[in-house]
Amino acid sequence: MGKKQTADGLFAGWMQKRHQSSKVLGSQWGTRYFRVCEEKGRLHVSKGPRKEANTIVSLSEVGHIGRLSQSESGGVRHAFEVVAMPVRVIAAARDEQELERWLEHLNARVVYWREKWRNDGYVWAYSLTGEKMRESGLGGEENKVDIDGEESTGVTRACASPQEGARAAYPPPISL
């Protein structure tokens, strides 16, 4: 276990992770590799450094990071939780110093990514092809796509907001 700053600038290390289901008999904890991905602003949890993450938490959407008491963690010391509804990750560090480093780093990255998305906004993307693209009058990067043996021009455009994407999308949303 332990925390480290990797060569590519990632904050990563081994910790215990509490399993979500109660199907596992015996221990409810497993060793997992935690990694803060700075490129995408996410916390990745996997079975190893080269394994694909099976739990991914967007740091801009984290609502709470905090310590857990031993009673809250089932008797495990140095436990904390990261909550980004509906995801709740419960982890346990090796010791108090490691716990402090993870809490400090995660809280700092949550602040950074929230501010980044607040300033830059989310990017919403959609694609239109063929006649629907021409009807919409949207500009963008044109691509030739093959749909059922027919070549068609397609457009992919990024929108600054879901409202802009909804206005430009085809067909329009259905009201109930």
RAFENJO-V416698 format. One record per residue. N is the residue number from 0. RES is the residue in one small letter. PSI is psi in whole degrees, -180 to 180 (* if undefined). OMEGA is omega in degrees with one decimal (999 if undefined). D_LAST is the distance of its C-alpha to the last C-alpha in whole Angstrom. Layout:
N,RES,PSI,OMEGA,D_LAST
N,RES,PSI,OMEGA,D_LAST
This chain:
0,m,176,176.9,52
1,g,163,-178.4,52
2,k,148,174.2,51
3,k,157,172.0,52
4,q,116,-175.7,51
5,t,169,-178.3,51
6,a,-33,-179.5,53
7,d,15,174.0,49
8,g,8,-178.7,48
9,l,144,174.9,46
10,f,116,-171.4,46
11,a,161,176.0,47
12,g,170,-179.8,48
13,w,135,174.0,49
14,m,171,173.9,47
15,q,140,177.3,47
16,k,133,178.6,43
17,r,132,179.1,42
18,h,147,-179.4,40
19,q,-39,-174.4,36
20,s,158,178.0,37
21,s,13,179.7,40
22,k,-28,-176.5,41
23,v,122,175.7,43
24,l,143,-178.4,47
25,g,-132,-175.9,49
26,s,137,175.4,48
27,q,9,-177.2,45
28,w,147,176.1,45
29,g,154,178.2,46
30,t,129,-179.2,47
31,r,158,178.8,45
32,y,121,-179.9,45
33,f,137,-177.8,43
34,r,131,174.0,43
35,v,115,-179.7,41
36,c,106,-177.7,40
37,e,-26,-179.4,41
38,e,-39,-175.9,39
39,k,-3,178.7,36
40,g,49,-176.6,36
41,r,156,169.0,35
42,l,122,179.4,37
43,h,136,176.5,38
44,v,124,-178.0,40
45,s,178,179.4,41
46,k,-4,178.2,44
47,g,166,-176.8,46
48,p,-31,-178.2,47
49,r,5,-180.0,46
50,k,152,176.8,44
51,e,140,-179.2,40
52,a,134,175.5,38
53,n,-9,172.6,36
54,t,127,179.8,35
55,i,129,179.8,34
56,v,124,175.7,33
57,s,121,-176.0,31
58,l,-28,179.0,34
59,s,-15,-177.8,32
60,e,6,180.0,29
61,v,128,178.8,32
62,g,-23,-177.0,31
63,h,137,169.1,35
64,i,127,-179.9,38
65,g,162,176.9,41
66,r,153,171.8,44
67,l,140,175.3,44
68,s,166,178.1,47
69,q,-36,178.8,49
70,s,-36,178.6,47
71,e,-27,-176.9,43
72,s,11,179.3,44
73,g,32,177.4,46
74,g,2,-178.9,50
75,v,133,179.5,49
76,r,156,174.5,51
77,h,35,-179.0,49
78,a,152,176.0,46
79,f,167,179.3,43
80,e,150,173.5,39
81,v,120,-176.0,36
82,v,123,172.0,33
83,a,89,-170.8,30
84,m,134,7.1,27
85,p,12,-176.2,26
86,v,134,174.0,30
87,r,116,178.9,33
88,v,126,175.8,36
89,i,125,-177.1,40
90,a,160,177.3,43
91,a,125,177.7,46
92,a,166,-178.4,49
93,r,-39,-177.7,53
94,d,179,-177.0,54
95,e,-40,-179.2,53
96,q,-43,178.8,54
97,e,-41,177.2,52
98,l,-48,179.5,49
99,e,-44,179.7,50
100,r,-45,179.6,49
101,w,-46,-179.9,46
102,l,-45,179.7,45
103,e,-48,-177.7,46
104,h,-48,-179.5,45
105,l,-44,178.3,41
106,n,-42,178.6,41
107,a,-42,-178.7,42
108,r,-35,176.4,40
109,v,-46,178.4,37
110,v,-47,-179.4,38
111,y,-50,-175.3,39
112,w,-33,174.3,35
113,r,-46,179.8,33
114,e,-41,178.8,35
115,k,-49,-179.8,35
116,w,-32,177.5,31
117,r,-42,-178.8,31
118,n,-43,-174.8,34
119,d,-26,-176.2,33
120,g,159,175.2,29
121,y,152,175.9,27
122,v,123,179.0,27
123,w,134,-177.5,24
124,a,150,175.0,24
125,y,165,179.6,23
126,s,143,173.6,25
127,l,146,178.2,24
128,t,158,172.0,27
129,g,-134,-175.0,29
130,e,-38,-178.8,27
131,k,-37,177.8,24
132,m,-43,-179.3,26
133,r,-39,178.6,28
134,e,-35,-175.8,25
135,s,-25,-178.3,24
136,g,17,-178.2,27
137,l,142,172.5,27
138,g,173,177.8,31
139,g,-169,-179.1,32
140,e,118,-178.5,34
141,e,142,178.1,34
142,n,146,172.3,35
143,k,126,179.1,36
144,v,148,179.5,34
145,d,113,179.5,35
146,i,113,179.8,32
147,d,45,175.3,33
148,g,-4,178.7,36
149,e,133,177.3,35
150,e,135,-177.2,36
151,s,150,176.6,33
152,t,136,179.2,33
153,g,156,179.4,30
154,v,135,171.1,29
155,t,129,-177.3,28
156,r,138,175.6,27
157,a,141,178.8,27
158,c,150,-179.7,25
159,a,-17,-176.9,26
160,s,159,176.8,23
161,p,-28,179.2,19
162,q,-44,177.9,18
163,e,-41,177.8,21
164,g,-41,179.7,20
165,a,-38,179.1,16
166,r,-37,-174.6,17
167,a,-20,-175.6,20
168,a,153,179.0,18
169,y,132,-6.5,17
170,p,168,-179.6,15
171,p,155,180.0,13
172,p,150,179.2,10
173,i,130,176.1,6
174,s,136,177.9,4
175,l,*,999,0
